Amino acid sequence: MILGIFMVGVSVVIIIGWAYGSDRYESENRSAWPITQGKVINIEAKQDIDDDAPISTMFSSKNWFVTASFVYKIEGVQYSGFQNWYESKTEAEKDKLKYPPGSIIDVYYNPDSPSSSLIEPSKVAFTWADYIWVLLLAGFLFLGSGIGAIFAALYRFKNRNVTL
């Protein structure tokens, strides 16, 4: 029983650590992408509290959803991109001033897939759908841990020494 509880606890720590570490790694990895010049097509900011918003936006001031669309060229091929992220109202207003339509901007692009691009590599929006598979994995780990603990307890019960 204690083993089952321990396994569940370790699973939770691993999943939380993985989710945090993976996000940090991806953010740092995107910052190392090559940079090209691009042009802002449009930027919008709106307050976004709904079922698709990450739960963190419901409990913080970062509940404004910013969407920027832009174009850029790599080796003569034109690409279009867009990026979404969550900000506070004040930061969203600053972002709209920072990226007015028509302005020239730095675009970070994936060298292995030039159509993947960002203008703010540290600002990435996650929705519930992005973490659904992590939640499913956590559920299977919890289920497996619980079943393992039950089988271990049954095995110990079956093989106990009974003296009369």
C-alpha positions as CSV (number, residue, x, y, z in Angstrom):
1,M,0.0,0.0,0.0
2,I,2.8,2.4,0.9
3,L,4.6,1.4,-2.3
4,G,1.4,2.4,-4.3
5,I,1.2,5.8,-2.6
6,F,4.9,6.3,-3.2
7,M,4.5,5.4,-6.9
8,V,1.7,7.9,-7.3
9,G,3.7,10.6,-5.6
10,V,6.7,10.0,-7.8
11,S,4.5,10.0,-10.9
12,V,3.0,13.4,-10.0
13,V,6.5,14.9,-9.4
14,I,7.8,13.5,-12.6
15,I,4.8,14.8,-14.7
16,I,4.9,18.2,-13.2
17,G,8.7,18.4,-13.6
18,W,8.5,17.2,-17.1
19,A,5.8,19.7,-18.1
20,Y,7.8,22.6,-16.6
21,G,11.1,21.5,-17.9
22,S,9.8,20.7,-21.4
23,D,8.3,24.2,-21.6
24,R,11.5,25.8,-20.4
25,Y,13.6,23.7,-22.9
26,E,11.3,24.6,-25.8
27,S,11.4,28.3,-25.0
28,E,15.2,28.3,-24.8
29,N,15.5,26.2,-28.0
30,R,13.2,28.6,-29.9
31,S,15.4,31.5,-28.8
32,A,18.3,29.9,-30.6
33,W,16.5,29.7,-33.9
34,P,17.9,31.8,-36.8
35,I,16.4,35.2,-37.3
36,T,15.1,36.9,-40.5
37,Q,13.3,40.1,-41.1
38,G,9.5,40.1,-41.5
39,K,6.6,42.4,-41.6
40,V,3.6,42.5,-39.2
41,I,0.2,42.0,-41.0
42,N,-2.0,42.3,-38.0
43,I,-2.1,42.2,-34.2
44,E,-5.1,41.8,-32.0
45,A,-5.6,41.6,-28.2
46,K,-8.7,40.6,-26.5
47,Q,-9.7,39.5,-23.0
48,D,-10.1,35.7,-23.1
49,I,-11.7,33.9,-20.2
50,D,-13.4,30.8,-21.5
51,D,-13.2,27.0,-21.5
52,D,-10.2,26.9,-24.0
53,A,-8.0,29.3,-21.9
54,P,-5.3,27.7,-19.8
55,I,-6.4,27.5,-16.2
56,S,-3.5,29.7,-15.2
57,T,-5.2,32.6,-17.0
58,M,-8.3,32.3,-14.8
59,F,-6.3,33.0,-11.7
60,S,-3.8,35.6,-12.9
61,S,-3.8,39.0,-14.6
62,K,-2.5,37.3,-17.9
63,N,-6.0,36.9,-19.3
64,W,-5.6,38.9,-22.5
65,F,-5.1,36.8,-25.7
66,V,-2.7,38.4,-28.2
67,T,-2.6,37.2,-31.8
68,A,0.0,38.5,-34.2
69,S,0.2,37.6,-37.9
70,F,3.2,38.3,-40.1
71,V,5.1,37.5,-43.3
72,Y,8.8,36.8,-43.9
73,K,11.1,35.4,-46.6
74,I,13.7,32.7,-46.3
75,E,15.9,32.0,-49.4
76,G,13.4,33.8,-51.6
77,V,10.4,31.8,-50.4
78,Q,7.7,33.9,-48.7
79,Y,6.0,32.4,-45.6
80,S,3.2,33.6,-43.4
81,G,3.1,33.0,-39.7
82,F,1.1,33.8,-36.7
83,Q,1.7,33.5,-32.9
84,N,-0.7,33.6,-30.0
85,W,0.2,34.3,-26.3
86,Y,-1.4,35.4,-23.1
87,E,-0.5,38.7,-21.4
88,S,-1.9,41.1,-18.9
89,K,-4.0,44.0,-20.3
90,T,-1.1,46.4,-19.9
91,E,1.4,44.1,-21.6
92,A,-1.1,43.3,-24.4
93,E,-1.5,47.1,-25.1
94,K,2.3,47.4,-25.1
95,D,2.6,44.5,-27.6
96,K,0.1,46.2,-29.9
97,L,2.3,49.3,-29.9
98,K,5.4,47.2,-30.3
99,Y,4.0,45.4,-33.4
100,P,1.9,47.8,-35.4
101,P,0.8,46.5,-38.8
102,G,3.4,47.2,-41.5
103,S,6.3,47.3,-39.0
104,I,9.5,45.4,-39.7
105,I,10.2,42.8,-37.1
106,D,12.6,40.0,-36.2
107,V,11.1,36.5,-37.0
108,Y,12.6,33.4,-35.4
109,Y,12.2,30.4,-37.7
110,N,12.8,26.7,-37.3
111,P,15.8,25.9,-39.6
112,D,14.4,22.3,-40.1
113,S,10.9,23.6,-41.0
114,P,11.0,27.3,-42.1
115,S,7.2,27.6,-42.0
116,S,7.4,27.3,-38.2
117,S,8.1,30.7,-36.8
118,L,7.6,33.1,-33.9
119,I,8.2,36.7,-33.1
120,E,8.2,36.2,-29.3
121,P,10.0,32.9,-28.6
122,S,9.4,33.2,-24.8
123,K,5.7,33.8,-25.2
124,V,3.8,30.7,-26.2
125,A,0.1,30.1,-25.6
126,F,-1.0,26.7,-24.3
127,T,-4.6,25.5,-24.2
128,W,-6.3,22.6,-22.6
129,A,-5.8,20.5,-25.7
130,D,-2.0,20.9,-25.4
131,Y,-2.0,19.1,-22.0
132,I,-4.7,16.5,-22.6
133,W,-2.2,13.8,-23.5
134,V,-0.2,14.6,-20.4
135,L,-3.3,14.2,-18.3
136,L,-4.1,10.9,-20.0
137,L,-0.5,9.7,-19.3
138,A,-0.9,10.8,-15.7
139,G,-4.2,8.9,-15.4
140,F,-2.6,5.7,-16.8
141,L,0.3,6.1,-14.3
142,F,-2.1,6.5,-11.4
143,L,-4.1,3.6,-12.6
144,G,-1.1,1.4,-13.0
145,S,0.3,2.4,-9.6
146,G,-3.0,1.7,-7.9
147,I,-3.4,-1.7,-9.6
148,G,0.2,-2.5,-8.7
149,A,-0.4,-1.7,-5.1
150,I,-3.5,-3.8,-5.0
151,F,-1.8,-6.8,-6.5
152,A,1.1,-6.4,-4.1
153,A,-1.3,-6.3,-1.2
154,L,-3.2,-9.4,-2.4
155,Y,0.1,-11.3,-3.0
156,R,1.2,-10.5,0.6
157,F,-2.2,-11.5,2.0
158,K,-2.2,-14.8,0.1
159,N,1.4,-15.7,1.1
160,R,1.2,-14.6,4.7
161,N,2.2,-17.2,7.4
162,V,-0.8,-18.3,9.4
163,T,0.1,-20.1,12.6
164,L,-2.5,-21.6,14.9
